[in-house]
Amino acid sequence: MLIGVDWARIGWLAVGCQEGRWDRWLFASFEELLEATQEARVLVVDVPMGLPKRGTPGGRAADRAARRILPAERRSTVFPTPSRRALAARDLAEGQRLNAPAGMNRQVFALLPQIREVDRALRPELQTRIWEGHPELSFFAAGGWPAIRHPKRTKPGRLARLEVLKARLGAGWQRWFEELPGRDSLLADLLDASALVWTAARLAEGKAGFAPEEPAFDERGLRMQIVY
């Protein structure tokens, strides 16, 4: 099974495909997700994996490489990954101090609980099948600039990304998606997770791109590289 995972505000949203059959699940914790998906061949997750020892302006080499791939208008969607030390921050001011000299913005501070959860659960041996992804990189690789011309939270942005997924994932995905109960409440997250499944398939086929081409590793041996 190939799985794409996106944090959806109410839990970890996983979209999976096996032999043309599609499904989706919502997990309360990343640990629960890992336990339920042990048999999956590839998981691509939209959360930073591998953290620097100290805050660096612009984040990790992986973050900077990902931004260079994207058009200028979408580079801000790749947030600078905070240091592992900064995960202990209880408020934004503490996050800015612990992530010195890079500081921290509100968007990154809001993601700390999810980054912390993944970092706590991840081990180097799990990275043979679990990879860090980024939906905007996946959509750009799948459909070029037209796919991401508009932000994903806008109607034109959602429609453009939907059309790319129809073309890349095929009629089986489209039928599943159109019949999915409650899809509108999680629309942007379902599209992102589905794009990550496309990247998982590219990875399984040896066709994926990597940012950067050669990975770096953090102090715990975790790979710091974004697949798309």
Beta strands, then each sheet from edge to edge (+ up, - down):
strand 1: 2-7
strand 2: 12-18
strand 3: 21-27
strand 4: 42-45
strand 5: 130-133
strand 6: 210-217
strand 7: 223-227
sheet 1: 3+ 2- 1+ 4+ 5+ 7+ 6-
end
